[in-house]
Amino acid sequence: MPKARGPKFFSSLFFKLMVIILIAGIGINLSIIFFFGAFRHHIASSYQPHLARYIKYLLNDIGNPPDRDRARRLASETDMIIAFEGQGLSWSTADHPVTIPRDRVRIRHRDERLELGRYRGAQVVYAHQDDGLLTFYLPHQPDAERKIKVIGLGLLLYISALLVGAYLAIRWVLKPLQWLKQGVEQVGRGDLSHRVPLKRSDELRDLAKAFNTMAERLQQLIRSKEQLLLDVSHELRSPITRMKVALAMMPETHDRISLEEDLRELEEKITELLDTARALNVEAALNIEATDLADLIRLTAKQFYGGRPSVQVAQLANVGSVHIDRDRIGKALRNILENAQKYSPDDSAPVAVSMRSIPDAVAVTVRDSGVGIPAEDIDFIFEPFYRVDKARSPRTEGYGLGLSLAKAIIEAHGGRIEVHSTLGQGTEVVILLPHSVDDVSSAQGSP
């Protein structure tokens, strides 16, 4: 039941690379657009003087006053329209004269009697003569403009494709980092059997190999520790049995009663050690059955009635039957309640147990108003033999195996356990168990 990871994407290395490449791509594309604009402006600026010189050649050829027949010939050769307006005379080389409002023409260059401007993308040249105004109209050429736009768009798409390809290539190169991140998360959750793929031949492969070696050694160390715990617990039973036989043959005195009590306490601790060792053993099978979790919570809490502080069952949502190992979940819940009661003052508020349904899980919450847990200890309280109370006061006696056993049982069911605590205000323990029996079965089958 992984947590939602949406917001983490925006702080990931891949997202940062994508943003950098995207910004670089936008910058490059804007630079190209600016370059094209500046280039076109430069061409237009340098084009005006040459156009003025060319028009002067045409004026010499047409004559003054202008010859209409020569103007028609030049217009047919240059694909332009030539029009004349004078005193009592006006003509145009076009079959359908073009109306050009002079106030709409943007004049960009003046040369003696010439005025050069643009109107709706077309070039317009006014030549002032003694007897009238000669107008040269060079129509807009959409084909040429379209070719320029196609070339510019193609260049932008090509650069964008290069940037996308660069991002995908970087993502592929850094893929081992994602595998390492997943490996760290799995090992952090206790799955020491997880291995990072070794699919590259670079420095990241060496890093992944070193990570796998570390995980394998950790797994071996923990297995050795668990096996030692199991072996020692078993070996201790034999001398305890012999001691019980020897005590049974002794006369019933005060010393014998005291020794029997000590021996019984020792046997309880060994039983607790064995239970923890079996729970930590990944081969331990669960007896999964449909269970009324609310009923199990009430029965477990009932065992603590009369204690100080008391245990109070709060709201229990109707979640139906949950597929769990009833005995083991009961054991885990007892350990958590025992810890909550043990580390709470007698006059504090009751330990509250509640249950609610959340997506894909059932959440059982145990909240106390006790001494709380220091922030530096929270990450270690589930370790076997770890105790927050280093002085081991009589009230908090024990070997520090209760929470370790509870965590092992919950995780064997495919769930997880969370602890939130404020020093001096109390602690909240949340048990999350999956709804589906398939989730539990898969958890059992996984190493």
N, C-alpha and C positions, 0 to 999 in steps of 0.2 A: 504494500500500500504506500507507494511513494508520494511525497508531497507534490503539490502543484509547482511546476517549474517554469511557468510562463515568464515571470519577472526576471528570473536568472538569465534568460537568453539575452536580455538587453545589457547585461554586464559581462557577458562572455567574451572571450578573446575573438571568436569568429565574428560576433556582431561588431566589435570594434574595428576589425579588419574590413568588414563590409562597409562600415561608415566611412573609413579612411579612403577606401577605393572609390566609393560613391562620390565623396567630396572631390577627390582628385579627378574623377570622370567628369563631374559637372564643371569643374574649373577648366579642364582641357577643352570641353565642348564650348563653353562660353568664350574661351580664348580663340577657338576656331571661328566662332560666329563674329567676334569682334574683329578678327583678322580679315575675314571676308568683307565685312562692312567697311573697314578702313581701306582695304584694297580697292573695293569698288569706288569709294569716295576719291581715292587717289587717281584711279583710272579716269573717273569722270572729270576731275580737276585738270589733269594733264591732257584730256581729250578735247577740252574746249578750245584751246589755242589752235590745235591742228584742224579742228572743224571750221574755225573762223578762216584760216588760211585756205582751206578747200573751198569754202563758199565764195571767197574772193576770186578763185580761179573760175568758178561757175559764173559769177557775175560778169567777168571779162568775156566769157564765151557767149553768154546770153545777150550782152550788149546793154547800152543805155541810150535811149529807152529800150526796155527788154523786148526781145524777139520771141513771140509766142511759139513759133514752130521750133526754134532751137530749145526753148524751155520744155516743150513736149518730148523732144528727143532725149534731152538730159534726164528728164523725169523717168522715162521708160528704161534708161540705162542704169539709173541709180535707185530705183524703187522708192522715189520720194515724190511728194506733191509740191508743185510750185504754183503760187497764186500771186496775182498782181492787183493792186488797187490804186488807181490814180484819178486824175481829174477827167471825168466822163468816160473812163475805161476801167474795166475789171474783167479778169479772166482767171481760169484755173486749169491745170493740166489734168485734174481728176474729173471723171464723168459725173461724180457726185461730190461737189465741193465740201470740204470739211470746215465746220464752223468752229473757230477757235476764239473764245473770249479773251481779249488781251489782259484783262485784270486777273485772270486765273492762271496766266503763264508766269512761272517763277524764273525770273531772269537771273542767270548765274554768271554771265560774262558779257562784257561790253568791249567792243574793239572798233574804234572810229565810228563808222555809221552802222555797225552791226550790233545786234542784241541777241544773245544766245540764252535759251531757257528750256524748261521742260513743262510738258502738259500731259498728265495721265500716262506717264512713262515714255512719251514720245519726245523727240528733239524738235524744237521750234527755233528758227532763225529769222529775225527781222532785218531786212536790208533797206535802209532809208536812201532813196534816190531823189533826184531833183524833181521828178515828175510823179512820184508816187512811192508806195511801199511794196516791196517784193518779199513774199513770205515763203520760206522753205520748211516743209513739214516732213520729218523722218518718222514714219510710223513705228510704234512699239513692236518689237520682234519677240513674241511670246516664246517661240521655239528656243531662241538663244537663252532667254531668261529661265525657261524651264530646264534647260540643260545645266545651267549653273546651279539651280536649286537641287536638281537630282544629284549632281556631283557633291555638293555640300552635304546633303542628307546622307548620301552613301558614305561619305567620310565620317560623319557623326556616328552612323550605325556601326561602321567598321571599328572605330575607336571604342564605342560602347561594348561591342562584342569582345574586343581585346581585354577590356577591364573586367568583364564578367568571367572570361576565361582565366584571367590572372587570379581573380578571387577564388574560383573553383580549384585552381592549381594550388594556391596557398592553403585552402581548406584541406585538400588531399594530403599535402605535405605535413600539415599539423594534425592530421587525424589521429596519430598515436597519442597526442596529448589528451584527446577525448577518451581514448581507451584507458589511459593512465588515470584520468579523473574518475571514470567508472570503477576502475580497480580500487582506487583509494576509498570510494564510497562503499563498495562491497566489503572490503576488509574492515573499514570502520564500523560496519553493521555486524561484524563478527563472521562473515563468510570468508574464512581463510583459504578455502579451496579455489577461489576465483583466481584466474590467471589472465594476464594481459597478452593479446595476440602478438606474435613476433613475425610481422609480415614485411618489415623493412630492413634495409642494410645500412642504416645511418646511425648517428648518435642517439636518436630517439629509440632505436631498437636496443641499443646497449642499456639505456635507461629502463626500458620495459623489462629487459632480462634481469637487471639488478633488482627491480621491484618484485618480479616473480620469485627470485631467489630469497629475498627478504620474507615474502609471504609464506614460502615453503618452510623456511626455518622457524618462523613464528608458529606455523601449524604444528610442526614437529615438537616444538617446545611445549605448547599447550597440551598436545596429546600426551606427551611424557608426564606433564604435571597432573593431568586428569587420571592417567593410568597409575601414577604413584599414589594419588589420593585414594583411588579404588583399592589398590593393593594393600596400602597401610591400614585402611579401614577394615578390610577383610582379616588381615593378620592380627589386628588387635582383638578380634572376637575370640580367638582361641585362648589367650591368657585370661581374658575376662571370664570366659566359661570356667576355666580351672579355678579362678579366684572365687567364683560363686559356689562351686562345689566345696572348696575349702572352708568358706564361710558357713555353709550349711552344716558342716561337721563341728563347728565351734559352739561352745555354750552360749546361750542367748544372754549377752551382756550389753551394757551401754556402748562399748567399743564396737561390738558386732553390728549393732543397729546403725551406728554412725558410718561404719565401713560399707554397709549395704546401701545406705543412701548415697554415699559418694560413688559407689559402683554403679548404681542405677542411673545417676546423673551422667556418668562417663559413658554408659551404654546408650543413653539418649543422644549424646553428642556424636557418638560413632554412627548411630542410625541416621542422624542428620547428615553426617559426612557422606555416608553411602547413598542416601537419597540425592544429594547434590551431585555426586559422581555419576550416578545413573542418569540424572537429568541432563548433565553436560555431555553424556555419551550420545553421539549422533545416531547410534544404532538403536537407541531406546525407542520402542514402539509405543504409539499412543492408542488408547482404547476410545476411539471416536464414536460418539453417540449423540443423538438429538437430545438436548438438555434445555430445561427451562432455567435460563440463567438468573432470572429474577428470584426464583425459588431457591437456587443455590446460594445467592447472595444473602438472602434472609436467614437461611440455615447456618451459614458461616458466621454472619454477624451475631447470631444468637449465642454462639459460644463465648462471646466477649461481654455479654450482658452482665452487669454487676461489677465489672472492672472499673478502674478509675484512670482516665476519664471513660465515660461510657461510649458505646458505639451506637450510632443512630442511623437507621436506614432512611434516606431521603427519597426523593422522587425516583421511581423505577419505571422507565418507559416500557411499553409493551412491544418487545422486539420479536416475539414468537420464540420458536426453538432455535438454539444455536448449536452447531455441531462441534463439540469439544470433548476432551477427556475430563469427565466430571471430577474425578478424584484429584487429578493433578491441578486443574484450575482452582479447585477448592483449597488445595495446599498453597498455591501461589497467593490466593486472596488472604488466607490465614496469616501467611508470613508478612504481607503488607500491613494488615490490620494490627498485627502484633507489634510491628515496628512503630506504627503511628501511635499506638497506646503507650508503648515503652518510652518514646521520646517526647511525650506530652505531660505537662504537670497535672497532678491529680485534680486541681481545681479549674483546669482549662475547659473550653467548650467541647462538647462531645465530638468524637471522630465521626464525620459524615460520609456515608456511602451512597452514591447515586449512579444511575445508568441512563444513557441516552443513545439514540440511534443517529449515526452520521453516515454519509455516503460510503458504501462498501465496508462498513465496520460498525461494531458495537463498542461504545466507550463506557468503561466502568471507572468512576472517579472516587478516590479515597482522599478526603481532605481533613487535615488536623490543624490545631492551633498551638502546636508545640514549639520546640526551640529552633526549628528550622535547620537547614544544612548550609554550611559555608559554600560559597560559589566555587572555591578551588577544590571542594570534595565531591561535587555532584557527578563529575565525569568518572569517578572511581567507586562509587557506592555499590555498583553491581559486580565488582571484582570479589572473588572468593576471599574470605578472611579479612577484608578491608572494613575497618570500623571508624566512624567519625569521632566517636568518644575514645580517644587514645588512652585515657586513664582507665577505661574498662571498669566503670563504677558498677556496684552491685545491681542497680536498677536496670542498667543496659547490658547485663551480662549476656554472653553469647560469643560465637566464633565469627560473626559477620557473614553467614552463609544464607540467610533468609532471602535477601533481595537477589543474590546471585542465582539461587534456585528458582525464584519467581521469574526472573528474566529468562532463564533457560526454558522454563515451561511455556511462557507466553510466546517466545520466538519459535519454539517447536510447533506451535499452532499456527504459524504464519503471521503472528501479530507482532506488536511492539509495545514497549512500556516507556512512558515519559515521566519525568520528574520536574516539577517547578517548585522552587522553595525560596522563601525570604527569611533571612536569619532573624530570629526573635519573633516571627509572626506565624510561622507554620509552613507546612509542606503539602503539596498536592501531587498525588500519584495517579496517572491515567493509564489504564489498561485498554489497549485497542485490539479487538479480536475480529477476524473476518466473518462475514455472514455465511459465505458459501463453504460447503464441505469440500469443494474442489480445491479451494485455496489452502485448506488445512492438509489435504492429501498431497498436494504439490510440495508443501513445506516439509512434510515427512519424507518425501522421496528425494529431496535435494540434500546434498551433503552439507 
